[in-house]
Amino acid sequence: MSHQHFILNKPYGYLSQFIYELKRKKKLLGELYDFPKGTMAIGRLDEDSEGLLLLTTDGIMSEIIRSKKVDKEYYVQVDGVITQEAIDRLKMGVEIGFNGSKYTTKRCVASLIDEVPNFGLRGKKIRDERHGPTSWASITVNEGKFRQIRKMTAAIGFPTLRLVRVRIGSVLLDNLKSGEVIEVRNFQVEI
């Protein structure tokens, strides 16, 4: 059986799943594209997050990509003008809450982003300049605790306003438009 693989730019407001059994109506991935039966998202982006999401019908490929060997890079817009000192704290690991206890994140790669990335408008307006300045940073991790990036930026005093995953391993978001899906022969995910 040959498997199918997809690259998606997940829009804001969608769940990274195909079935949602609670009563509230949610936007699901199946509304974006006619995926074949058995397609699964590799990892997740929460409803408020955007960007690169890989999907496959191959469970083994999913396990490889979700492993801690594969880097995931995020561009994060934060409240305030983030400092190099705050970036340095992120790099060393910060304490966040996870499953009712404290957890110190692993060392990561982080840097300031000088130019505002051109992701286009988000489905829901973030806020306007009356509320103060914002800035962007790049954070690369190879672990994926629940809402980890958001918790990390909050821990250093710069809450996340917008979060976009731009890279998984060697697969890049590039110029894929929000909601766009492309089928690929196989993921060339270099570890």
KOLLO-933287 format. One record per residue (C-alpha): y negated, z negated, x; residue number from 1; chain. Coordinates in steps of 0.5 Angstrom, whole numbers. Layout:
BEGIN
> v	w	u	num	cadena
> Y	Z	X	NUM	A
...
! end
This chain:
BEGIN
> v	w	u	num	cadena
> 0	0	0	1	A
> -7	2	3	2	A
> -12	-3	2	3	A
> -20	-2	0	4	A
> -26	-5	3	5	A
> -33	-5	1	6	A
> -40	-7	4	7	A
> -45	-10	-1	8	A
> -52	-12	-1	9	A
> -51	-18	-6	10	A
> -57	-19	-10	11	A
> -61	-25	-12	12	A
> -58	-28	-18	13	A
> -51	-26	-18	14	A
> -45	-30	-17	15	A
> -40	-28	-11	16	A
> -34	-28	-16	17	A
> -31	-23	-21	18	A
> -29	-29	-26	19	A
> -33	-34	-29	20	A
> -30	-39	-34	21	A
> -36	-43	-36	22	A
> -40	-42	-42	23	A
> -46	-40	-39	24	A
> -47	-33	-38	25	A
> -47	-31	-31	26	A
> -48	-24	-27	27	A
> -42	-23	-23	28	A
> -40	-18	-18	29	A
> -36	-13	-23	30	A
> -43	-11	-26	31	A
> -45	-8	-20	32	A
> -39	-3	-18	33	A
> -32	-1	-21	34	A
> -28	-5	-16	35	A
> -21	-4	-16	36	A
> -16	-9	-19	37	A
> -15	-15	-14	38	A
> -21	-14	-10	39	A
> -24	-21	-7	40	A
> -30	-23	-4	41	A
> -29	-25	3	42	A
> -33	-32	3	43	A
> -39	-33	-1	44	A
> -46	-33	-2	45	A
> -49	-38	-7	46	A
> -53	-35	-13	47	A
> -59	-36	-10	48	A
> -58	-32	-4	49	A
> -58	-25	-2	50	A
> -55	-20	3	51	A
> -49	-18	6	52	A
> -42	-19	3	53	A
> -36	-16	5	54	A
> -30	-15	-1	55	A
> -23	-13	0	56	A
> -16	-12	-3	57	A
> -13	-15	4	58	A
> -12	-22	4	59	A
> -10	-22	11	60	A
> -17	-18	13	61	A
> -20	-24	9	62	A
> -17	-29	13	63	A
> -19	-26	19	64	A
> -27	-25	17	65	A
> -27	-32	14	66	A
> -25	-35	21	67	A
> -29	-39	25	68	A
> -29	-34	30	69	A
> -33	-29	26	70	A
> -41	-30	27	71	A
> -45	-30	21	72	A
> -52	-29	22	73	A
> -58	-31	16	74	A
> -65	-29	16	75	A
> -68	-35	12	76	A
> -75	-36	10	77	A
> -78	-43	10	78	A
> -83	-47	7	79	A
> -89	-48	12	80	A
> -89	-45	19	81	A
> -83	-47	23	82	A
> -84	-49	30	83	A
> -80	-48	36	84	A
> -78	-55	37	85	A
> -75	-55	30	86	A
> -71	-48	32	87	A
> -69	-52	38	88	A
> -66	-58	34	89	A
> -62	-53	29	90	A
> -59	-50	36	91	A
> -56	-57	38	92	A
> -54	-59	31	93	A
> -57	-63	25	94	A
> -54	-68	20	95	A
> -53	-66	13	96	A
> -49	-68	7	97	A
> -42	-65	6	98	A
> -37	-68	1	99	A
> -41	-74	0	100	A
> -41	-76	7	101	A
> -45	-74	13	102	A
> -43	-68	17	103	A
> -47	-66	24	104	A
> -47	-58	24	105	A
> -44	-55	30	106	A
> -49	-52	36	107	A
> -51	-45	33	108	A
> -56	-39	35	109	A
> -63	-40	32	110	A
> -69	-36	33	111	A
> -76	-35	30	112	A
> -78	-28	27	113	A
> -85	-26	28	114	A
> -85	-20	23	115	A
> -83	-21	16	116	A
> -77	-17	15	117	A
> -77	-12	10	118	A
> -72	-14	4	119	A
> -76	-11	-1	120	A
> -78	-16	-7	121	A
> -73	-21	-9	122	A
> -70	-21	-17	123	A
> -74	-28	-18	124	A
> -81	-29	-15	125	A
> -81	-34	-9	126	A
> -88	-36	-10	127	A
> -95	-34	-8	128	A
> -100	-36	-2	129	A
> -103	-41	-6	130	A
> -97	-46	-4	131	A
> -98	-45	3	132	A
> -95	-41	9	133	A
> -88	-39	10	134	A
> -84	-37	16	135	A
> -78	-33	18	136	A
> -72	-35	22	137	A
> -65	-33	24	138	A
> -59	-37	24	139	A
> -52	-35	26	140	A
> -47	-40	25	141	A
> -39	-39	25	142	A
> -38	-44	20	143	A
> -39	-44	13	144	A
> -40	-51	9	145	A
> -43	-51	2	146	A
> -50	-49	2	147	A
> -50	-50	10	148	A
> -56	-46	12	149	A
> -61	-49	6	150	A
> -58	-56	8	151	A
> -60	-55	16	152	A
> -67	-52	15	153	A
> -68	-58	10	154	A
> -66	-63	15	155	A
> -71	-61	20	156	A
> -77	-61	15	157	A
> -77	-54	13	158	A
> -74	-52	6	159	A
> -71	-45	5	160	A
> -74	-41	0	161	A
> -70	-35	1	162	A
> -64	-33	5	163	A
> -61	-27	7	164	A
> -54	-26	10	165	A
> -56	-20	15	166	A
> -49	-20	19	167	A
> -42	-21	19	168	A
> -39	-20	26	169	A
> -41	-13	28	170	A
> -42	-11	21	171	A
> -49	-10	19	172	A
> -53	-10	13	173	A
> -58	-5	16	174	A
> -61	-1	10	175	A
> -57	-2	5	176	A
> -61	-3	-2	177	A
> -60	-9	-6	178	A
> -54	-8	-11	179	A
> -52	-2	-7	180	A
> -44	-2	-5	181	A
> -41	3	0	182	A
> -33	3	1	183	A
> -31	4	8	184	A
> -24	5	11	185	A
> -24	-1	15	186	A
> -28	-7	17	187	A
> -29	-6	25	188	A
> -31	-14	25	189	A
> -31	-15	33	190	A
> -30	-23	34	191	A
! end
